[in-house]
Amino acid sequence: MKKILLLILLSLPLALFCQTLASFRNIVPNGYNFWVYTPGDYDSTRAEKPLILFLHGASLSGSDLSRVRKYGPLTAISYGHDIDAVILAPQSPGGSWKADNVENILNWTLAHYAVDTNRIYVIGMSMGGYGTINYTGTYPDRVAAAMALCGGGNLKGYCNLNKFPLWIMHGTADRAVGVGESQKVVNAMKACGETPLLRFTKLPGQSHAALAKIFYLEETYEWLFSHRLDDSVRHVNTDIDITAKTMEKAYQNIDRNKIKVTVVNGQTGTVEPAKTASEGSSSGSSDVVYHRVKKGETLSSIARKYHTTVSKLCKLNHIKETSILQIGQKLKVR
């Protein structure tokens, strides 16, 4: 019996803690080819993991998806960083990121992977910094927090950027994209009014390429994960700092043997739709999702969790906005 138990315990890391990186090509109309990484304890029946959307710079564009792994969160994982999140990493075939195309692949990922939609984060560098500004400015209600590195913006209006925690960083010695490009975004945001959710950090002496180090800092992911879309009061974390000195430790303690990632081709469509949304259960269809009411929840809080409205919830469940919810009650949310 002891030998059997020992064999079971030894097999657990292989059975339960297998990080997977899946590639998808030509699967989302008006989208991009992309990678999806899932951490070892990812469970397709529980929408508890946050999602990081990574937008790369121009140098990684093309049709070879392996290029997207040259820097960024996927590279951080290969360096041994344990990022406890689903990571969505698309590849631009060339040219600037299109916000609607990014939204299309995000929607596909949310339909096929169990993700906490109150914890969706965006981070991008260079052209991806522009993409971060343009995507989050177009879809601000998606975002729990975002980081835009050494980029700028091409939005018609920048006021939506004031709706969520945003950290813009730029090196003062950047010769590829001048720090003035980020300053223009900041100025446009301030022209809309107060900017209590904005952080703007100019990194003295840092070049354009140097900001890739930010992907390999624990502080980066701690800062992102400290925010939620459903925070009762939106705030920006100013306790965690990233400076030129902080960036010096980016390549310390790299251990390529720490995390083993299985790379698969998801193109065959073997990825099943997520069975539940946050603490809910589905009826077997990826289009229908239910939620079990927990103590303290209201129609408003449930609507925020699933990015819907109270009126839609009432219509789906044939109830009134004044209806009293019961703990354990099953509500259709979509």
N, C-alpha and C positions, 0 to 999 in steps of 0.2 A: 504493500500500500504506500509506504514512504517513497519507494522508487517511482511509482506512478505519479504521486503528487509532485515530486521533483521534476519529472519530465514535463508535466503540465505547466509548472511555474517557469521552466526554462523556455517553453514554447510561447509564452505570453508575449514577449517583446516582438516576436516575429508575426504573431497572429493579430495583435492589437495595435502595434505601434509602427505601422508601415507607412512612411511618408510617400505620397504619390504625386507625380507630375505628369499631367496628361496634355497632349497637344491636340488642337482642333483646327481643321482647315476647311474653308468653304462650307461652313455649317450654318452660319447666320447671314441671311440676306442683308445687304447694306450694313455689313459689320466688318470685322477684321479676323484674321487668323489669330489664335491666342493659346496661351498656356493656362491651365488651372492647377494650382498646387493645393493639396490637402494635407494637413498635419497628421501625425500618427494616430491620435485619438479621435479623429474626425468620425462622426456618426451621422449617416445620411437620414436618420430618423429624428435627429434633434438639431434644431436651428439655434445653436448656441455659439457658433464660431463667428468672429468678425470677418470682414472681407477687406482686403487691401487691393485697390486698383492701382497698378503701376503703369505709367505712361513714359516710354523711353524717349531718348533724343534722336536727332536725325541720323546719327552714325549707325544706329541699329536697325534702320528701316530696310525693307526688302522683302524677299520671299523665303529666306532661310530663317526659320523660327529659332534655331539654335543661337542666333545673334542676340536675341532678347535676354539670354543668360550671361551676357558679357559683363553687365553690371546691374545693380538694383536688388530688390528683395530676393529674387531667385538665386542670385549669386551669393547673397548674404547667407542663405540656407546652405549652399554648397561649402561655405566657409565655416560652417558649424553653428550658426546662429539658430536658435530654436524659436521661430516665429509662430506663435500659436494662432494662426489665422488661415483662412482660405485666401489664396493670392491669385488674382486675375491679371495676367500680363499679356496684352495684345501686341501685335506688330503692325505698324503702319507700312504699307507697301511703298510709301514715298509721299512726301508732302505733309502738311500740317494735319493734326488730329481733328476729326469731325465729331462734334459733341453728340450728334444724333446716332452716329455709328457706334460710338462708345456706349451710349445708352442701350443700343440694341444688343450688344454682346453681354452687357451687365444683366439685362432682363433675361437673356438665355441662361446665364449662370445661376441667377436666382431661381429660375424654374427647375434647374437640374441639380442644384446643390443646396443643402440645408445651411442657411446663413442667417445670422441675426441682423435684420435690416435696420436696426437702430445703431449698428456699428459698421457702417460702410465708410472707408477712408480712401482718400486719393492722394497719391504722391507721384510727382513727375519732375524730370530734370531737362533743362535746355528746351528743345521743342516740346518735350513732355511737361515742362514747366508752363509753357504757353497752353498746352492741352489741358493741364490741371485747372488753370484759370478759366479757360473757355468752357470746359465741361461743367465745372462746379458753378460757374456763373449762369449757365443755362439750366442746370438741374440742381439748384441749391437745396431743395428739400430731400435730396438723396443722401446728403453728406453729413456725417458726424463730425469730421474734421479733415483738413487737407494741408499738404505741404507743397509749395511750388518753389523749385530750386533753379536758380540762374536762368529764369525765363522772362516772360512778359505776358501780354494779353492782346487779343484782337477782338474784344467784345464791342458791341455797339453801346452797351450800357454796363456799368460795373456795380450798380447798387445791390444786386443780389449777393455779391461777395460779402456783404456785411451781415449776412444771415447766419453764418456758421463760423466756428473757429478756423482761422487761416493763418498759417505761418509762411511768410515769404522770406527766402534767404538768397543772398547774392554776394559773390566775392567782389571786393573792390578792384582786384587786379584782373578781372574778367575781360579778355580782349575779343572773345567770340560773340558774347551777348553782353553789352555794357550794363552796369548796374542801374543806369538810367531807365532801362526798360521796366525793371521791377518798380522803380520809383514812380513811373507813369501810372502803373496800376494802383499803387498806394494813393497817389494824388487823386485819381479818379474816384477811388472809394471814399476818400475824405470829402470830396465834393458832394457826395450823397448825404453826408451828415456824420454823426459820431461813429467811430470805428472801435468799439470796445472789444470786439472779437478778433482783431487783427494784431499779429506780431510781424514786425519787419526787422530783419537782422542783416546788417551789412558786415561781412566777414573780412576784416582787414588783411590785405596781402594775398587773399585766396584767388586762385585762377579759376577758369571755367571748369576744367576737368577735376579740380580738387574737390568740388562739392559732391562727387560720387562717393566720397568717404562717408557721407551722412547716412547712406544706406546700411553701413556696417556698424552703426552705433546703437547700443541698447536704448539710449535716450530717445532716439527717433520713434521707435515703436511704443515705448512707454508714454511718450507725449500723445501720439495718435490715440492709443487705447484709453487714455484718461478722459476722453470725451464720448458722449453718447447723444444720439439724435433726440432721444426722449428725456434728456435732462430737464428737470422742472424749470431750471434757469440756465440758459446757455451761457457758458463762460469759456475763456481761453486760459489754458494752463500756462502760468508764467514761472512756476517753480522749477520746471525742468529746463535747463539751458543747454544750448549747443554753441560753442565758440570755436575759434581757430585752434585753441589749445585742446578743446575736447576732441577735435577731429584728428589730432595727432595719435590717438589711441585706436583709430579705426581698424588697423590691420594687426593689432595685438591679439594674442591668444587664438589665432586661426587654427582650427582643428578640422580638417577635411574628413576625418574618420568619425567625427562625433555623430553626424546625421547621415544616414543612408537613404537616398531617395530612389524610388522605383519610377523610371520613366516609361510611360506607355503611350500608345497612339489611341486617343479617344475618338478618332474619326469614324470608327465603325458604329458609333451610336450606342455602345454598351453602357453608357452612363444612364442610370435610371433617374427619373424625376425625383426630387426630394420628397420623402413621404409625409413630412410635416413641416409646418412653419413653426415659429417660436412657441414651443410648448403646446402645439396643437396636434391634430391628427387629421389625415385626409380620408376620403371615402374610397381611395384607390385610384382616383383620377388626379392628374397633376394640375387640373384646372379648378378643382374644388378643395378648399382648405377649411378646416374647422379649428376652433379654439375652445379650450376648457377654461371657464372663468375661475380665477383665483381670488383669494381674499384681498379686498381693497381695490380691485379693478373696477373701472367704469367703462361705459361705452366710449367715452372720449379717449381714455388711455389705450383701450384695445384698438381703436381706430388709428391712433398714432403709431402703434406697434406694427400694424400691417399696411400703413400708408394708404388708408382709405378714409372715409368720412362716416360720421355717426348716421347720417341719413341713409347712406348705402347699407350700413350694417342693419339698420331697422328694416329696410326694404327686403333685404335678403332673408331676415329671420321673422318677418311679419310681426314686428313689435313696435312699440312707440318709444320716442326719445325719453319719455318719463318712466319707462318700465324699470322695475327693480330687478337687478341681476342676482342670481343665486349662485353660490359657490358650487363649482362642478357643472354648471350649465353649459351646454354645448352650443356654440354660436358658429354659424357659417360666416367666414370672413371674405371668401371669394370663391 
